Amino acid sequence: MSNSTLSEQEITTFNEWAFNLWTNSRDWCEQCDKEKNKLVFDDQTKTTRCTQCNHVIEYGDRDWKVLQANRYVTYRYMPGKYFFNNISTEEIFRKYLRELNHNDWLSWLIHDYVLAKIKTDNPTQGKLTEAAKLIVNKMHYDPEPWKTLFEKMDAPDPEMFYQIPQIIYEQVQKKFIETAPKEELAAIFQSYVSTLNSVYDYNRWKGDYVTCWIASEIIKLCDIESFLIEFYTKCFECDPVLENLPKDLLTGKHPKFNFKDTYIQWELRLADNYLAESKALAATRAAYNALTAKLGIHTIWPPTKTIDFDINTVKKVTQLINDPELYRLYDIATSLNSIDAPKACWYAKHFIQKIKELLPKVTSIEQEVEKSTAYIT
């Protein structure tokens, strides 16, 4: 897939690097990862090249096709984005049969219309309605089936919302099946799920809970091991921003969230869940994430702000808040994790409880700087 086959919007997406748009980590150079330098993809030579260090990676035909298929479905079928984006009613009509067959065009019409309904985007809904009328009139179709379709999409039925992830998944599945042999599909879908998880994290940071919900629902449909789907499902079900979301959106209610506070709440819920499953290491990490998020030195996106989770950074953080007991509990819990799971969970439980007690008293680094600046002034 060369840039010549991409729309202007997709080229912009590939070239963007200011965290204004989500970007895939497979588009970054592995040799200078800390700088997050973008790669140039060359279809002719089947290589990627870093614009900064000139590191080149060569791919075989099959691996290149898989890599580009992954990139294509990610950017072309991005959750939360309209397929017929930034084009006129006439252009939407022209895509019918000229670029897309009847079923694919109709699927994307449903996808975009229902997404616009969720977003209460009346202009987009109107544009799609007009495009459908053009098709009925110019192709001399019976208008009744189209009228019934729009009545169904406008009905107060939450099940209609699930058409959005279903349509995206079907298009992604079709692309992957065209690209790779059957025995490689599971691995490709697993990579795609990892990408969707990153999309979820980014959009949560940006405050787009609609896209978060769509990404989480696509994952449930993917052809991967059931235990992986269960892992992601449990994880997202702990997120407060997804609670009752389809029901709220159906009634036109768009909840207001403090995304930092709900992220902290999410991590604490995850910590309790992991502890209940006797996963001491995962539980302590989630609780630690809640603490560092409150301090303002950790976030799920952008990646340049993430502080590594290891014993040295935990020690620094516990010194920062002047609580050596917290470090002791963490150290013992993680040390015992592979030796004595019940004891590790006991210490992890107290580590989590202590963080819950500390959080109301903790202020962020930014707040402390503001206080100091005000005092000096």
N, C-alpha and C positions, 0 to 999 in steps of 0.2 A: 504494500500500500504506500505509494509515494504521495508527497504533498500535492501533486497535481490532481489527485483524485479526491482531495478533501475540499470541503466547503471553506469559505473565508472564516466562518466562526470556529471551525475545528482547528485551522491553522493558528488562529489567535490563541486557542486553548493550549495547543502544543508549545507555543512560544512564550506564553505568559509565565512570569516567575516573580511574583510579588505577593503570593498568597491571596490575591484577589480571586483567583480561580483554583480549584483543586487540581493538583498535578500528581501523576502516578510515580511512585518511587522507582519503577523500572525505567523511567525516563531520565533518571539522574546518573551521573558518572559514579561508578563504584570506587574508582581510584582516588577521587577527591570528594568523597561523600559529605564531609563537613561543610564544604562550600555549596553543596547542592547545585552543581553545574549541570546544565541540560545537555542531553545527547542529540546529535544529528543522525537521523535514520536514512540510510541510503539504499533504496530499492535495487539499484543496478548492481552494486557490489555485495548486497546483503550484509552490511556492516553497520555498526554504530560507532560514532566518533565523538569524543568530548571536545567541546570548543575551547576549553582552557588548557588541558594537559595533553590533548591529541591522542589519548588512549583509544585504541581501536579494538573492537571485538567482532570476529567473523562468525557467521551462522551458516549452517547447512540449509538446504531448501526447506525441509520440513520444519525445522526449528524457527526459521524466519517467518514462515507462514503462520505458525502458532503464535509467535510473538506479536505479529502485526494484527492477527485476529483478536487477540486480547486487547490490544490498544484500540482497535477499531470499535469493538462493542462497548468498551468502557466510555470512550468519548462520544461516540455516535448515539448510544442509548443510555446516556447519563441519567440516573434516577433524579426525578424532580425537575427535569428540563423538557420543554416541548420538542417533539420531533419536527413539527412544522414551525420552526422558530424563526422569527424575524423575516417572514415572507408574506406576500400579499395573498388575498383570496384567489386571485387569478393564478398565481404561482402554485398554490396548493392544488387547485383544480388541474393544472397542467401536469402535475406529478401522477395523476390518475391514469393508469395504463401506459403512459409514456415511460415512467420510471419504476412504478410499482404496480403489481397486479391488484386485482380487485380486493382480494382478502387482506393483503398487507396494507393497502391504503386505508381500508375500512378499520383495520385494527388500530392504526396510528390515529385515525380520526377519533375513535373511542378513547384511546389513551389521552390525547391532548384535550378533548372536551371534558372528560371526567377530572383530569388534573386541573383544568381551568375552573371547574366547578368547586373543587376543594379550595382553590386559592381565591375564590370569588372574583375571578377575572372575567368579567362580563364581555369586554371587547373581544377577547380571544374566542369565547363561546360563540359570539355573534359572527365572527369571521369564519369559523368552522361550519356554522349553520348555512351561511351563504355559499360556501364552497360545495356543500352537499346539494344545495338547490341548483347550482350550476351543472353539476353532474346529472341530476335528474332531468333537467330541461334539455341539455345538449345531447345527452345520450338517449333521451326519450324513454326513461325508466318509469316504472310504476311508482308513484310517490308514496304509496301507503307503507311499504316496508321501511322506508327511510323515516317517515313520520313516526312509526312505531318505535324505531330505534332511539330517536331523540326523546320521545316520551319516557322510554325506559331509563335513559341516562339522566333525565331530569327528576325521576321519581325519588322519593326519600328512602332509598334502599342502601344501607351501608355495604351490602355485598357488591354493589357496582364499583366501589372504590378499589376492590381487589382485582378489578380488570387491569389496573395500571401495572402492578408488579407482574401479573400473569402475561400480559402482552410483551413486556420487556424481556421476560425470561424466555418466552417462545422464540423471539427474534435472536436472542443470544444463543440459544440452543441450536437453532438452524445454522447460524454462522459457524459454530464450533463443529457441528457434524459435517459441514461442507469442508472444513479445514483439516481435521485430524482423524486418524484411524480410531476405531471404537475403543481399543485398549488404552488409548491415551486420554479419553474424554474425562474420566474421573479426576485425573491430575490437573487438567486444564480448568475444570470447574472449581477445583479446590483453590487454584490460583486466583480465579475470578472472585470467589467468595472472600479471599483475603483482601482483594482490591475493594470490594463492597464494604468491608469493615473499615477500611481507610476512608472511603467516601462518607460513611456514617460519622466517623470521628470528626472529619473536617466540617461537615455540615452542622454537626452539633455545636462545634465551636463558633460557627457563623450564625447559629440561632435558627436554622432551617429544619424544624422538626418534621415537616411534611416529607422532605427528602430522606430524613432518617428513617421514618416509618416505611417508605417505599423500599429503601435498601434492605431493611431488616426482613421485609416480606419476600423479597426476591431470594434472599438466602435460603428461606424455608423451602423454596421450590427447586433449588439446585440439586443436581445429581451427584451428591457426595455422600460419604459415610454418615449414617444417622446420628452417631455420637457427636459428630462435628456440628450438625444442624442443631442438635440439642444444646450443645455448648453455647453457640451464638444466641439461640432463642432464649435460654435462661439469662444470658448476659443482658440482652436488650430488654427483657421483661422487668429487669431491676431498675431500668432507667425511668425516672419520674416523668420525663417529658412525653413518653409514649402511653401513659396511663389514660385509658378511655379516649384515645385520640380520634379513632374513626367516628365514634359516637358524637364527640364534640364538633368535629368538622361537618358532620351531617346536619347539625342544627345551626351551622354557620358560626359556631363559637370558635374563636382562635385564642387559645389560652396564652397568657403572658407568663413568661418564666424568667427567673434570674438563672442564667445558664451556668454560672460558676457555682451558685449554691446547690442547684440540682445535680451538678456533676459531683460535688462532694457527697451529697446524699446517695447518689448512684454508687459511688465507690464504697461507701459504708454498707450499703445493702449487699453489694458483691462480697465484701469481707465477711459478713454474717453468713451468706450462702456457702462460701468456700469453707468456712469453719464448720458448718453443719455437715459438709461432705468430707471432713477431716483432711482438708488441704491447707495445712498450716502456712506454707510458703506463699501460696496465692492469696490467702486471707491477710497476711501481714503486708503484702505488697499493696493490696487494694486499700487497706487502711492508711498505709504510708502515703499513697497517692492522694487520699482525701486531705491529709495534713499538709502536704506540700502544695496542693492546689489552693488551700486556704492561705498559705504563706505567699503564694504568687510566684513560686519558683518551679512550678510544674504545670503542664497542660497537655491535653491529648493532641493538640495541633496549635501552631505549626511545629514541625519536628525540631526546628532550631531552638525551641524553648524547652525541650524535654531534658530533664536531668536523669542520667542513668541510675537505675535502681541497683545499688550494690552497698556493701557494708561501709565503705568509706563515705559515701554521700549521706547515708543514714546517720553516721556518726556526726558529720558536720551539721546536719539538720537538728539533731538532738542537742548539740552544743549551742546552736543558734537560739533555740527556745529554752536553753538552760534546764534540761531535764535528762540527766544521765540514766535514770531508772528506765526511761522509754527505750534507750539504746540497749540496756541490759536485757530487757524482755525480748526485744527484736533479735539480739545476738543468740540468745538461748533457743528461742523458737526455731530459728532457721538452722542452727547447728544440730538440733535434735530431729529435724524434719525427716531425714533419711535413716535415722537410728531408732528413734522411739516416737512414733507418730502421736500416740495419746498425750505424752508429756509436751511434745511440740505444740499440740493444739491447746493445751492448758495455758502455756505461755503466750501463744498467739491470741487467745481469748482475752487475757489481761492486757496485752498490747493494744488490742482493738478498743477495749473498754477505756483505757487511759487516754487514747486519742479522742474518743467521743467526749471525755471530760475536758480535754484540753481545747478542743476546737472553738467553743464559745469565747475563750479567753485570748485566742491567737489573733493577731492582726497581721495583715500582709506587709511585705517589705516596702511596697509603695506607700502604704499608710504611715509606716515608721519614718520613711524619708520625708513625707509631707510634714509630719510632726516636728522633725528636726529642723527642717527648713523654716517652718513657722516660728519656732523657738529662736533660731538664729536671727531671723528678721526682726 
